[in-house]
Amino acid sequence: MSRDTLVSFEGVVKRFGGFVAVQKLDFEIKKGEFLAIMGSSGCGKTTTLRMLAGLEAPTEGVIRLSGKPINNLPTWSRDTPMVWQSLALFPFLNVRENVEFALKMRGVGKAERRKRAEHWLDRMQISEFSERNISQLSGGQRQRVALARSLVVEPEILLLDEPLSALDAALKVRMQSVLKNLQRETGITFVYVTHSQSEAFSMADRVVIMSRGVIEQIGTPQEIYRTPRTRFVADFLGSSNLFSGKVSASAAGGQDLDTPAGKLRLAKDAVALPAGSTATVTVLDTKTHLSTSRPEPSANAVPVRVIGEEFVGATATLYLETRQGQEIRVQKGHDELADLSLEIGQELFAWWKPEDSHIVAEA
């Protein structure tokens, strides 16, 4: 364990009867980082967070906080406060009293409680609501109260379980900025569970992607986006086009991938694979180009036809289909697509440079 490690999961397994919710987790959380754990429902992300919080006990393995095992420590003695998806604010207390609550439970005197609560209410820009009932607040204001209540105890680590899921899209984006700035300013380690790629990738320093209780990949948002390690990660992110086939030697001395969509040239610096082995390559939809004429011979080109389009903000996603029925997506700016004057049913080529493709593991 390195000196900058705050939390370590060492061979951690969690079973509920015969069901294995988490399978042998081995990873570390660094001091002062914003770590997001993401995956679809049932992947084990919330169970992982609950084990760290002390709400579930590992079936096997050890969880360490600052180097000390915490498997048997009760929740209240771990100093790992959690911001819940439901926020779990007390409706019978006003805003200030909600923020003071954890301090009161710790035996902090009334004057000190009020001073620290007012500091965090001011920091979260909700001082004017300190005497209001929780029912009188908007969703965003309640979110800030929940954060202030957790941070008033000045923890070393804060756990957040999908805290933005109930907010509308515009407020969610604003709260993402609040959370990230707050984490940077305080230096508190944030562990944030979400199923939202946009939340994880916009805020986190590192992202953990889980599936069926297993960690598929850990890395920076940029690493995971550009170089997904497994087919599952590439499929889950939905930002890449995938092609599977068998490896063969190319006429130029490199390697090709024989796929239903055609022969694709692998990047020159790609790891050499055994001839005849099965492989999958991913190509980002932003790195996939369009042309009404066949591109240069060095490019990988696939004949496609236009089947749909979707406009979101300044970009558009074009949905294409190969002659074999595989769907391909291309994301471009409106100006680029306008120059092509595309219509539904039109035939053209989707193409990319071999070096813009990435080989992923089949598992």
WOHU-V850423 format. One record per residue. PSI is psi in degrees with one decimal (NA if undefined). OMEGA is omega in degrees with one decimal (* if undefined). Layout:
psi = {PSI & PSI}
omega = {OMEGA & OMEGA}
This chain:
psi = {128.4 & 164.7 & -23.9 & 11.3 & 129.6 & -44.4 & 140.0 & 134.8 & 121.9 & 100.1 & 36.9 & 127.3 & 141.7 & 121.5 & 143.9 & 95.5 & -125.3 & -2.6 & 127.9 & 107.1 & -34.6 & 130.6 & 103.7 & 71.5 & 131.6 & 99.7 & 165.7 & 150.7 & 126.7 & 153.5 & 131.7 & 10.9 & 160.3 & 106.2 & 126.8 & 136.5 & 120.0 & 161.5 & 170.9 & 171.2 & 135.1 & 8.1 & -15.7 & 1.5 & -44.5 & -37.0 & -40.0 & -44.9 & -40.6 & -32.4 & -38.5 & -35.0 & -15.6 & 11.4 & -16.2 & 146.7 & 135.5 & 142.3 & -36.7 & 161.7 & -179.3 & 136.6 & 127.8 & 139.7 & 119.3 & 37.2 & -9.7 & 134.5 & 135.2 & 11.2 & -40.7 & 4.1 & 134.1 & 158.8 & -45.3 & -13.6 & 10.2 & -21.2 & 45.9 & 69.2 & 153.6 & 138.8 & 116.8 & 158.7 & -38.9 & -5.0 & -35.5 & 41.9 & 154.2 & 114.2 & -19.5 & -0.8 & 148.7 & -178.1 & -51.4 & -41.2 & -34.1 & -43.8 & -34.7 & -18.1 & -50.2 & -35.4 & -38.8 & -41.3 & -23.1 & 3.0 & 16.8 & 136.5 & 157.8 & -46.3 & -43.0 & -37.2 & -47.2 & -41.9 & -46.5 & -36.0 & -44.0 & -34.2 & -45.9 & -31.1 & -40.5 & -41.7 & -34.6 & 5.2 & 41.7 & 22.9 & -36.6 & -15.7 & 11.2 & -31.5 & 4.2 & 155.3 & 153.0 & -34.9 & -16.3 & 3.2 & 155.0 & 171.8 & -41.8 & -37.8 & -41.0 & -38.0 & -42.3 & -34.2 & -44.2 & -39.7 & -45.2 & -40.1 & -36.0 & -35.5 & -16.0 & -23.8 & 0.1 & 59.9 & 163.9 & -23.6 & 142.2 & 130.4 & 135.9 & 120.4 & 93.8 & 53.6 & -15.1 & 3.3 & -26.7 & -2.5 & 154.4 & 167.3 & -46.3 & -43.5 & -34.6 & -43.4 & -41.5 & -41.7 & -29.6 & -43.0 & -40.9 & -47.4 & -46.8 & -43.5 & -39.3 & -42.7 & -41.2 & -41.4 & -39.8 & -26.7 & 9.3 & 140.1 & 125.3 & 131.0 & 114.2 & 117.4 & 132.1 & 159.4 & 0.4 & 119.1 & -41.0 & -38.8 & -49.7 & -46.5 & -25.1 & -23.3 & -35.3 & 147.7 & -39.4 & 153.6 & 136.3 & 122.8 & 124.6 & 152.7 & 125.4 & 42.5 & 5.9 & 142.8 & 119.3 & -36.5 & 144.0 & 132.4 & 179.9 & 157.9 & -38.7 & -43.1 & -46.0 & -40.7 & -44.9 & -33.8 & 70.7 & 137.2 & -31.6 & 164.3 & -36.8 & -46.9 & -44.5 & -44.2 & -42.1 & -42.4 & -33.3 & 18.9 & 6.1 & 153.1 & 134.8 & 139.1 & 128.0 & 147.9 & -164.2 & 142.5 & 137.2 & 162.0 & 139.0 & 160.1 & -25.8 & 5.7 & -4.0 & -143.6 & 144.6 & 162.7 & 114.7 & 106.5 & 164.4 & -28.2 & -7.8 & 179.7 & 126.1 & 134.9 & 130.2 & 156.4 & 145.8 & -33.6 & 10.1 & 150.9 & 129.6 & 133.1 & 149.9 & 135.3 & 134.8 & -10.8 & 156.4 & 139.0 & 159.4 & 134.5 & 148.2 & 147.5 & 123.2 & 143.1 & -21.8 & -15.1 & -0.2 & 124.5 & 168.6 & 144.4 & 140.3 & -11.1 & 158.2 & 128.8 & 179.0 & 153.1 & -26.8 & -14.5 & 154.9 & 121.9 & 137.0 & 124.1 & 131.6 & 168.6 & 151.1 & 128.4 & -9.3 & 168.3 & 153.2 & 130.2 & 125.8 & 108.6 & -130.1 & -3.7 & 162.9 & 143.4 & 123.8 & 129.2 & 126.8 & 163.5 & 132.3 & 171.7 & -19.2 & -0.2 & 6.7 & 135.2 & 137.1 & 142.6 & 142.1 & 129.6 & 123.5 & 165.1 & 156.7 & -37.6 & -41.4 & -43.4 & -33.9 & -35.9 & -26.6 & -19.0 & 56.6 & 151.5 & 154.3 & 132.0 & -11.3 & 142.2 & 140.3 & -167.5 & 135.2 & 130.6 & 160.4 & 162.1 & 142.4 & -35.4 & -10.6 & 3.1 & 156.5 & 129.7 & 132.5 & 158.9 & 149.3 & -28.9 & NA}
omega = {-177.7 & -175.5 & -179.2 & 178.5 & 176.3 & -178.4 & 173.2 & 171.2 & -175.5 & 179.5 & -174.2 & 177.8 & 174.6 & 177.3 & 170.2 & -173.1 & 178.7 & -178.1 & 178.0 & -177.7 & 179.8 & -174.6 & 171.3 & 177.2 & 173.5 & 176.5 & -178.3 & 174.1 & -174.4 & 176.4 & 174.0 & 179.6 & 173.5 & -178.3 & 176.4 & 174.3 & -175.5 & -179.7 & -179.6 & -179.4 & 178.3 & -177.3 & 180.0 & -175.8 & -179.7 & 176.5 & 177.2 & 179.6 & -179.1 & 175.9 & 178.0 & 179.9 & -178.4 & 179.8 & 173.0 & 178.1 & 176.5 & 174.7 & 176.9 & 174.7 & -175.3 & 170.0 & 179.6 & 173.7 & -174.6 & 176.2 & -176.5 & 177.1 & -179.2 & -178.8 & -174.0 & 178.8 & 176.3 & -176.2 & -173.0 & -178.9 & -177.0 & -174.8 & 177.5 & -178.0 & -177.0 & 170.5 & -173.1 & 174.2 & 180.0 & -177.0 & 174.6 & 175.2 & -178.0 & -176.5 & -178.2 & 176.7 & 175.6 & -174.8 & -177.7 & -179.6 & 175.0 & -178.9 & -178.7 & -166.7 & -177.5 & 178.8 & 178.4 & 178.8 & -179.8 & 176.0 & 178.3 & -177.6 & -174.3 & -177.4 & 179.9 & 177.7 & -177.3 & -179.4 & -178.1 & 177.8 & -179.5 & 177.0 & -177.5 & 174.2 & 177.7 & -179.0 & 179.0 & 175.5 & 177.6 & -179.3 & -176.8 & -178.1 & -169.8 & -177.6 & -178.8 & 171.7 & -179.1 & -178.3 & -178.3 & -176.2 & 173.8 & -179.9 & 179.4 & 178.5 & 176.9 & 178.8 & -179.3 & 176.4 & 179.8 & 178.0 & 179.6 & -179.5 & 179.5 & -174.3 & -177.8 & 178.8 & 177.6 & -177.8 & 175.3 & -178.3 & 178.4 & -179.9 & -177.6 & -176.7 & 179.8 & -172.5 & -176.5 & -170.5 & -176.6 & -176.3 & 176.3 & -170.3 & -177.1 & -179.6 & 179.4 & 179.6 & 179.2 & -179.6 & 174.6 & 178.4 & 178.6 & -177.5 & -177.3 & 178.5 & 179.4 & 179.8 & 179.8 & -176.8 & -175.4 & -176.1 & 178.0 & 176.3 & 177.2 & 171.6 & -165.9 & 179.3 & -179.9 & 170.8 & -175.1 & 178.1 & -177.4 & 178.2 & -177.0 & -173.3 & -179.1 & -174.2 & -166.8 & 169.9 & 174.9 & -179.3 & 173.2 & 177.0 & -177.1 & 174.7 & 177.7 & 176.2 & -177.3 & 174.1 & 178.9 & -178.9 & 171.8 & 178.3 & 174.7 & 177.0 & -179.4 & 179.7 & -177.3 & -179.3 & -175.2 & -175.6 & 176.1 & -173.7 & -177.8 & 177.3 & 179.2 & -178.3 & 179.7 & 178.5 & -176.8 & -179.1 & 176.5 & -178.1 & -176.3 & 169.1 & -176.0 & 177.1 & 179.7 & 178.8 & 179.5 & -176.8 & 175.5 & 178.3 & 178.6 & -179.9 & -178.0 & 178.0 & 177.6 & 178.8 & 175.9 & 173.2 & -179.8 & -175.9 & 175.1 & -179.6 & -179.2 & -179.9 & -178.7 & -179.9 & 177.1 & 179.9 & -177.8 & -177.2 & 178.3 & 177.3 & -179.2 & 179.9 & 179.3 & 177.3 & -179.1 & 178.9 & 178.5 & 179.9 & 176.0 & 174.9 & 175.8 & 176.1 & 180.0 & 179.1 & 176.8 & 178.4 & 178.2 & -174.5 & -179.2 & 178.8 & 177.7 & 175.7 & -177.1 & -179.0 & 179.7 & -174.6 & -177.3 & -178.3 & 170.5 & -176.3 & -179.8 & 175.7 & -178.4 & 170.9 & -177.4 & 178.3 & 178.5 & 177.6 & -178.3 & -178.4 & 176.9 & 179.4 & -175.8 & -178.2 & 176.8 & 175.0 & 179.3 & 179.0 & -175.7 & 178.2 & 177.0 & 178.9 & 178.9 & 176.8 & 178.0 & 178.9 & 176.9 & 177.8 & 177.0 & 179.8 & -177.1 & 173.2 & -177.8 & -178.2 & -179.9 & -179.3 & 179.3 & 179.8 & -178.6 & -180.0 & -175.0 & 176.9 & 176.8 & -178.8 & -179.1 & 178.6 & 179.6 & -179.6 & 166.5 & -176.2 & 178.3 & 177.1 & 178.9 & -178.4 & 177.4 & 175.5 & -175.0 & -179.6 & 178.4 & 177.2 & -177.1 & -175.7 & *}
